[in-house]
Amino acid sequence: MAAPEGVRTAVVRALGAPDSAFWQIDVPPLTATEFSGRFEHWNVRLGQPLGQSAADAGRSPETS
């Protein structure tokens, strides 16, 4: 598990944001950050509950 500072740094670098953006990124506690995409084109999803991927986030719960 990464500390919020490590997540902020990764987000700033992936998005090519200025260093000052570091302080503008909120990382909720006990959540996952997911990076997807390709070289020079990244998508970032912050604040996913642990154990839930971005692909799962759009799905409705299964009912039996």
Steps between C-alpha positions, in 0.01 A plus 500: 500500500638839403491809717290792372820687410609218271161491329504879451848483347396221261190693391696821439762315293247291303294804408800723430362756744717769658658415834266747673207268411631259765317699770173509302452122487285345771567134573225353718625259768473125444416530131660384177640710218488344156707602198404382152596594150811506289828687481437877511124450545391408851167482677489518878219391730539605864298391801379155396413277798771241556433184303289675234652572159383766255350223286294384798390853591264528202332167559182461697502245782395152399178370645411136545 
